[in-house]
Amino acid sequence: MAQSVRSLHLSLPGPIYRRLRAAARRANQPATVVARQAIEAWLCDRRKAALREEIAAYAAKVGGTLDDYDPDLEAASLELWRPRRARKRKR
């Protein structure tokens, strides 16, 4: 299934345009490809930042409640971390 492609006209100040063109030359790619990759990376970063903010807000909201601390889960994890008796090596 083919993706639909939309066009966007983007006016850039001279210094940014020149930096984009220089980066495209170094990457041996068209400037549109470099710009598209930069936009995709920025959008991905924004999505990650929004997720971090949502997690932080949730953690602040439930901190100190049973949603934050599950005694049964902690006991199960401590059971896995209990040190085993040291075995004697055979010589």
Backbone torsions as a table, in degrees:
resi	resn	phi	psi	omega
1	MET	NA	123.4	-176.7
2	ALA	-78.5	140.6	175.9
3	GLN	-80.1	144.5	174.8
4	SER	-79.4	142.2	-179.4
5	VAL	-115.3	131.0	178.4
6	ARG	-113.4	147.9	178.0
7	SER	-97.7	150.2	178.1
8	LEU	-139.3	123.3	176.0
9	HIS	-88.3	125.2	-175.6
10	LEU	-128.3	113.7	176.2
11	SER	-84.6	129.8	-179.1
12	LEU	-118.8	142.5	172.4
13	PRO	-62.1	150.9	-176.8
14	GLY	-47.7	-50.6	-178.2
15	PRO	-61.4	-38.9	179.0
16	ILE	-69.6	-41.5	177.9
17	TYR	-58.9	-45.2	-179.4
18	ARG	-64.8	-39.6	177.8
19	ARG	-65.0	-39.5	177.3
20	LEU	-62.7	-47.0	179.8
21	ARG	-62.4	-40.8	179.3
22	ALA	-65.4	-41.8	178.3
23	ALA	-64.4	-38.6	178.8
24	ALA	-65.1	-41.6	177.5
25	ARG	-62.5	-44.8	179.6
26	ARG	-62.3	-35.7	-179.1
27	ALA	-85.5	-5.4	-177.6
28	ASN	55.2	45.3	-178.4
29	GLN	-132.7	155.2	172.3
30	PRO	-64.2	149.1	-179.7
31	ALA	-59.9	-32.8	179.5
32	THR	-65.0	-36.3	178.8
33	VAL	-67.4	-44.7	179.3
34	VAL	-63.3	-43.0	178.9
35	ALA	-63.4	-43.8	179.8
36	ARG	-61.1	-43.7	179.0
37	GLN	-63.9	-39.5	179.1
38	ALA	-64.8	-41.5	179.0
39	ILE	-66.1	-43.5	178.3
40	GLU	-60.3	-43.0	179.5
41	ALA	-63.8	-42.3	179.4
42	TRP	-63.4	-44.1	179.1
43	LEU	-62.6	-40.2	177.6
44	CYS	-63.3	-44.0	177.6
45	ASP	-60.7	-40.8	179.7
46	ARG	-64.8	-40.8	179.2
47	ARG	-63.9	-42.6	178.2
48	LYS	-64.0	-41.2	179.5
49	ALA	-64.3	-41.0	179.0
50	ALA	-64.4	-40.3	178.3
51	LEU	-64.6	-43.5	176.6
52	ARG	-58.9	-42.3	179.4
53	GLU	-64.6	-40.5	178.2
54	GLU	-64.6	-42.1	179.0
55	ILE	-64.6	-42.9	179.2
56	ALA	-63.1	-40.7	178.8
57	ALA	-65.6	-40.9	178.0
58	TYR	-64.5	-44.5	179.8
59	ALA	-62.1	-40.4	178.5
60	ALA	-66.1	-36.0	-178.2
61	LYS	-70.5	-41.4	-173.3
62	VAL	-99.8	1.0	-179.8
63	GLY	-55.8	128.3	178.4
64	GLY	86.0	-3.5	177.5
65	THR	-97.5	176.8	177.6
66	LEU	-67.3	-18.9	172.8
67	ASP	-70.0	-24.7	178.9
68	ASP	-86.9	-35.2	-174.1
69	TYR	-130.2	118.8	178.4
70	ASP	-114.5	104.7	-176.7
71	PRO	-57.7	-39.3	-179.9
72	ASP	-66.2	-40.9	179.0
73	LEU	-66.5	-41.3	177.7
74	GLU	-62.8	-43.1	179.4
75	ALA	-61.3	-41.2	178.9
76	ALA	-64.4	-39.9	-179.5
77	SER	-69.6	-37.4	178.7
78	LEU	-66.8	-32.5	176.9
79	GLU	-60.9	-38.7	179.4
80	LEU	-71.3	-28.0	-176.0
81	TRP	-93.6	-0.3	-179.6
82	ARG	-62.4	131.5	-179.0
83	PRO	-64.7	141.9	176.1
84	ARG	-87.4	154.8	177.0
85	ARG	-64.8	139.8	178.8
86	ALA	-67.8	134.0	177.7
87	ARG	-90.1	144.2	176.5
88	LYS	-83.0	137.1	179.6
89	ARG	-78.4	141.8	173.8
90	LYS	-82.5	138.2	179.4
91	ARG	-108.9	NA	NA
